[in-house]
Amino acid sequence: MIAFIIGFIASLVCTLVGTPIMIRIVHRLHYGQYIRQDGPKSHLVKRGTPTMGGVVINLSILIGWLVSAIWRHLSYGAPYSMTAMLVLFVMLVMGALGFIDDFAKVRKKQNEGLSIHGKLIGQIVIATVFAILVVVLPQHGDTTAARTGITWIGSTVISFEGAGRILSIILYVVWVNFLLAAWTNAFNLTDGLDGLCTGNSAIAFVAYAFIGFWEANHLIGGSHPADGMQYAVTDPSDLAIIAGCAFAACFGFLWYNTNPALIFMGDTGSLALGGLFAALSIATHTELLAVIIGGLFVIEALSDVIQISVFKTRHRRVFKMAPIHHHFELLGWSESKVVVRFWMIEVMFAMVGVMCFYSDWLIHSNVIL
């Protein structure tokens, strides 16, 4: 718990101190956000607001975990977690891809950065490298960070192992590519209102902090395993700390990102947070449960898919504008009302996800309350 608190405080301080510095740097370089012309007219006043704030979020999460890991290593010789490094690798490289996209936007002075194909190729390369490493690179003995299959809560719902080693890895690479593409784009689509993606990300990472802690206390082969169902997860305590640092970074950034935002996280932040969320779901073996925990992001992504699909096939719109947060804006809701109500929806999704996780443990532990 002390390691978690150290990481949390370090990330929070880094964000609170680093964001104003980032705002001044971006102002000096004239790297302001360019607003989509077909969006709500009320958003045009946001043109020129500093962007790339995700740089601070990403570095704060990394620094928070590093400070915690160094403290644990110096205090009782705890080894550095390879699983945590792989999860952070996804966050940082996805953030770098988002940074390139943001930088292209400010250089072109328009709301279009990298081409769709360019961004997709980058995501495929990142997801493929991560997928191979988590199922090939040994963590503790012969244990790997992930399983070649689709997981629900600790258990594999669909296993690819029956297809043979090589084919199972190929199938798993395809699955991880889908997960990372889906979550990064969902977080990116949600980043459309002041504080919307930041607040919902913080809520979702709180749920994963709880899951990581619970798995760490019910770990197969753990030094002090608790009674009940045990999990075959590598370094869940580190994953809990990373999730806690992500919450702290988003929480601190929200001070400057809430309406009216002084800075936007940009693709630098949204792609990184989406990648981190996907990586945590893979490392904690809760890939399908993540659909519930991140339910608000799923709704945002589905609204965009539905809008595009129906328009292309029937030439009509289901929503006034997609993603769905713009639909409610055009219905007359204020931006702050949309954001707060969407936070409330995400709180409900996160609570249901945690309750599903705990209920699964009760069932498999034969515990009757």
C-alpha positions in Angstrom: 0.0 0.0 0.0 2.9 2.4 0.8 4.3 1.8 -2.7 0.9 2.6 -4.2 0.6 5.9 -2.2 4.2 6.9 -3.2 3.4 6.3 -6.9 0.0 8.1 -6.6 1.5 11.2 -4.9 4.4 11.3 -7.4 2.1 11.2 -10.4 -0.3 13.7 -8.9 2.5 16.2 -8.1 4.1 15.8 -11.5 0.8 16.5 -13.2 -0.1 19.5 -11.1 3.3 21.0 -11.5 4.0 19.9 -15.1 0.7 21.0 -16.7 1.2 24.8 -16.2 4.7 24.5 -17.5 3.4 22.6 -20.6 0.7 25.3 -21.1 3.4 28.0 -21.2 5.6 26.0 -23.6 2.8 25.3 -26.0 1.7 29.0 -25.8 5.2 30.1 -26.6 5.4 27.7 -29.6 1.9 28.7 -30.7 0.8 25.0 -30.8 -2.9 25.6 -30.4 -5.8 23.2 -31.1 -7.6 23.4 -34.5 -11.3 22.8 -34.2 -13.3 20.6 -36.7 -15.4 22.9 -38.9 -18.4 20.6 -39.0 -18.6 20.4 -35.2 -20.8 22.4 -32.9 -20.4 26.1 -33.5 -19.9 26.7 -29.8 -16.6 24.9 -30.0 -15.1 27.4 -32.4 -14.1 29.6 -29.4 -11.7 26.8 -28.3 -9.5 27.4 -31.4 -6.0 28.0 -30.2 -6.3 26.3 -26.8 -3.0 24.6 -26.0 -2.9 20.9 -26.9 -0.5 18.0 -26.4 -1.2 18.0 -22.7 -1.0 14.2 -22.9 2.8 14.6 -22.7 2.4 15.6 -19.0 -0.1 12.7 -18.3 2.1 10.1 -19.9 5.3 11.3 -18.2 3.5 11.6 -14.8 2.3 8.0 -15.0 5.8 6.8 -15.9 7.5 8.8 -13.2 5.0 7.7 -10.6 5.6 4.1 -11.3 9.4 4.5 -11.5 9.5 6.3 -8.1 7.4 3.5 -6.6 9.5 0.8 -8.2 12.8 2.4 -7.0 11.4 2.7 -3.5 10.4 -0.9 -3.4 13.7 -2.1 -4.8 15.7 0.0 -2.3 13.5 -1.0 0.6 13.2 -4.7 0.2 14.9 -5.6 -3.0 11.8 -6.0 -5.1 12.7 -6.8 -8.7 11.5 -4.5 -11.5 8.4 -5.9 -13.2 8.8 -6.8 -16.9 5.0 -7.0 -17.2 4.7 -3.4 -15.9 7.3 -2.3 -18.4 5.4 -3.9 -21.3 2.2 -2.2 -20.3 4.0 1.2 -20.0 5.7 0.5 -23.3 2.2 0.4 -25.0 1.2 3.6 -23.3 4.4 5.5 -24.2 4.6 4.3 -27.8 0.9 5.0 -28.4 1.4 8.4 -26.9 4.4 9.0 -29.2 2.1 8.1 -32.2 -0.5 10.5 -30.9 2.2 13.2 -30.5 3.2 12.9 -34.1 -0.5 13.2 -35.1 -0.9 16.3 -32.9 2.3 17.9 -34.2 1.2 17.3 -37.8 -2.1 19.1 -37.0 -0.4 22.2 -35.5 2.1 22.3 -38.3 -0.6 22.0 -41.0 -2.8 24.4 -39.0 -5.9 22.2 -39.5 -7.7 19.5 -37.6 -6.2 16.7 -39.7 -2.9 15.1 -38.7 -1.6 11.7 -39.7 -3.5 10.0 -42.5 -5.8 7.2 -41.4 -3.5 4.6 -43.0 -0.4 6.1 -41.3 -2.1 6.0 -37.9 -3.4 2.4 -38.6 0.1 1.2 -39.6 1.6 2.6 -36.4 -1.1 1.0 -34.2 -0.6 -2.4 -36.0 3.2 -2.3 -35.4 2.8 -1.4 -31.7 0.0 -4.0 -31.1 1.9 -6.8 -32.9 5.2 -6.2 -30.9 3.3 -6.0 -27.6 1.2 -9.2 -28.4 4.3 -11.2 -29.3 6.3 -10.0 -26.2 3.5 -10.7 -23.7 3.1 -14.4 -24.8 6.7 -15.2 -25.6 8.8 -13.3 -23.1 9.0 -15.2 -19.8 8.2 -13.2 -16.6 8.7 -15.6 -13.7 10.1 -18.9 -14.6 8.1 -20.1 -17.6 5.1 -17.8 -16.9 4.2 -15.2 -19.5 2.2 -12.0 -19.0 -0.7 -13.1 -21.1 -2.5 -16.2 -22.5 -3.0 -16.9 -26.1 -6.8 -16.6 -25.9 -9.7 -14.4 -25.0 -10.2 -13.9 -21.2 -13.1 -12.9 -19.1 -12.1 -12.7 -15.4 -8.9 -14.7 -14.9 -10.1 -17.5 -17.0 -9.8 -18.1 -20.8 -13.1 -18.1 -22.6 -11.7 -18.9 -26.0 -8.3 -20.5 -26.2 -6.1 -20.5 -29.3 -3.7 -23.1 -28.0 -5.5 -26.0 -29.9 -4.4 -24.4 -33.1 -0.7 -25.1 -32.4 1.9 -22.7 -31.0 2.6 -20.7 -34.2 -1.0 -20.3 -35.3 -2.1 -19.6 -31.8 0.3 -16.7 -31.6 -0.8 -15.4 -34.9 -4.5 -15.5 -33.8 -3.5 -13.8 -30.6 -1.7 -11.0 -32.5 -4.9 -10.4 -34.5 -6.9 -10.3 -31.2 -4.6 -7.8 -29.5 -4.5 -5.7 -32.7 -8.3 -5.5 -32.5 -8.3 -4.6 -28.8 -5.7 -1.9 -29.1 -7.3 -0.4 -32.1 -10.8 -0.5 -30.5 -9.8 1.1 -27.2 -7.4 3.7 -28.5 -10.0 4.9 -31.0 -12.8 4.8 -28.4 -10.7 7.0 -26.0 -9.8 9.3 -28.9 -13.5 9.7 -29.9 -14.4 10.4 -26.3 -11.9 13.3 -26.1 -14.3 15.8 -27.6 -15.5 17.9 -24.7 -13.6 19.6 -21.9 -12.8 17.0 -19.2 -14.8 14.2 -20.8 -12.0 11.8 -21.6 -9.9 12.8 -18.6 -12.7 12.3 -16.1 -13.9 9.0 -17.6 -10.4 7.7 -17.8 -9.8 8.4 -14.2 -12.9 6.5 -13.2 -12.0 3.5 -15.4 -8.5 3.3 -13.9 -9.8 3.3 -10.4 -11.6 0.1 -11.2 -8.4 -1.4 -12.5 -6.5 -0.3 -9.4 -9.0 -2.3 -7.3 -8.7 -5.4 -9.6 -4.9 -5.3 -9.5 -4.9 -5.1 -5.7 -7.4 -7.9 -5.4 -5.4 -10.2 -7.8 -2.2 -9.4 -5.9 -3.8 -10.5 -2.6 -5.2 -13.7 -4.2 -2.2 -14.7 -6.3 -1.2 -18.2 -7.1 2.2 -18.7 -5.5 2.0 -15.4 -3.7 4.0 -14.8 -0.5 0.8 -14.2 1.6 -2.1 -15.5 -0.5 -5.5 -14.9 0.9 -8.2 -17.6 1.0 -10.5 -18.2 -2.0 -10.0 -18.2 -5.7 -6.4 -17.4 -6.8 -5.2 -15.8 -10.0 -2.4 -16.8 -12.4 -1.4 -13.2 -13.2 2.1 -11.8 -13.3 2.9 -8.7 -11.1 -0.7 -7.5 -10.4 0.6 -5.2 -7.6 2.6 -3.3 -10.2 -0.5 -3.2 -12.5 -2.5 -1.7 -9.6 0.2 0.9 -9.0 0.2 1.9 -12.7 -3.6 2.1 -12.7 -3.4 4.3 -9.5 -0.8 6.5 -11.1 -3.0 6.8 -14.2 -5.9 7.9 -12.0 -3.7 10.5 -10.2 -2.4 11.9 -13.5 -5.9 12.2 -15.0 -7.2 13.7 -11.7 -4.5 16.3 -11.6 -4.8 17.1 -15.3 -8.6 17.6 -14.9 -7.8 20.7 -12.8 -6.7 22.4 -16.0 -8.8 20.4 -18.5 -12.2 21.0 -17.0 -14.5 23.5 -18.7 -13.3 25.9 -19.9 -10.1 23.9 -20.6 -6.8 25.6 -20.3 -5.2 22.7 -22.2 -6.3 19.7 -24.2 -4.7 16.2 -23.9 -4.8 15.7 -27.6 -4.1 12.4 -29.3 -0.9 12.3 -27.3 -3.1 11.6 -24.3 -6.1 9.8 -25.6 -4.2 7.2 -27.6 -1.8 6.6 -24.7 -4.7 6.2 -22.2 -6.6 3.9 -24.5 -3.5 1.8 -25.1 -2.9 1.7 -21.4 -6.5 0.6 -20.7 -6.2 -2.2 -23.3 -2.8 -3.3 -22.0 -4.1 -3.5 -18.4 -7.1 -5.6 -19.5 -4.7 -8.0 -21.2 -2.2 -8.2 -18.3 -5.0 -8.7 -15.7 -6.7 -11.3 -17.9 -10.0 -9.3 -18.0 -10.3 -8.4 -21.7 -14.1 -9.0 -21.9 -14.8 -7.5 -18.5 -13.1 -4.3 -19.8 -16.1 -3.8 -22.1 -18.2 -3.3 -19.0 -15.6 -1.3 -17.0 -15.1 1.1 -20.0 -18.8 1.0 -21.0 -19.0 4.8 -21.7 -16.1 4.6 -24.2 -17.8 1.6 -25.9 -21.0 3.7 -26.3 -19.0 6.6 -27.8 -17.3 4.3 -30.3 -20.5 2.5 -31.2 -22.4 5.7 -31.8 -19.8 6.7 -34.4 -19.8 3.3 -36.0 -23.6 3.3 -36.2 -23.8 6.8 -37.6 -21.3 6.1 -40.3 -22.8 2.7 -41.2 -26.4 3.9 -41.4 -25.4 7.0 -43.4 -23.5 5.0 -45.9 -26.2 2.3 -46.4 -29.4 4.4 -45.9 -28.2 8.0 -46.4 -29.7 9.1 -43.1 -28.4 10.0 -39.7 -29.3 8.3 -36.4 -27.8 11.0 -34.3 -27.7 14.8 -34.9 -23.9 14.4 -34.7 -21.5 11.6 -33.7 -19.9 10.7 -31.4 -22.9 10.8 -29.2 -21.8 13.6 -26.8 -22.2 16.0 -29.7 -25.8 14.7 -30.2 -26.7 15.8 -26.7 -25.0 19.2 -27.2 -27.1 19.8 -30.3 -30.2 18.8 -28.3 -29.5 21.8 -26.1 -27.5 20.3 -23.2 -24.7 22.5 -22.0 -21.2 21.1 -22.3 -20.8 20.8 -18.6 -24.1 18.9 -18.2 -23.0 16.4 -20.9 -19.6 15.9 -19.3 -20.9 15.4 -15.7 -23.7 13.1 -16.8 -21.4 11.0 -18.9 -19.1 10.8 -15.8 -22.0 9.5 -13.8 -22.7 6.9 -16.5 -19.1 5.7 -16.5 -19.1 5.5 -12.7 -22.1 3.1 -13.0 -20.3 1.0 -15.6 -17.1 0.9 -13.5 -19.1 -0.2 -10.4 -20.9 -2.9 -12.3 -17.6 -4.1 -13.7 -16.0 -4.3 -10.2 -19.1 -6.1 -8.9 -18.9 -8.6 -11.7 -15.3 -9.2 -10.9 -16.0 -9.6 -7.1 -19.1 -11.8 -7.8 -17.0 -14.1 -10.0 -14.5 -14.4 -7.1 -17.3 -15.3 -4.7 -18.7 -17.9 -7.0 -15.4 -19.6 -7.7 -14.5 -19.4 -4.0 -17.8 -21.0 -2.9 -18.4 -18.1 -0.6 -22.0 -17.4 0.5 -22.7 -14.0 1.9 
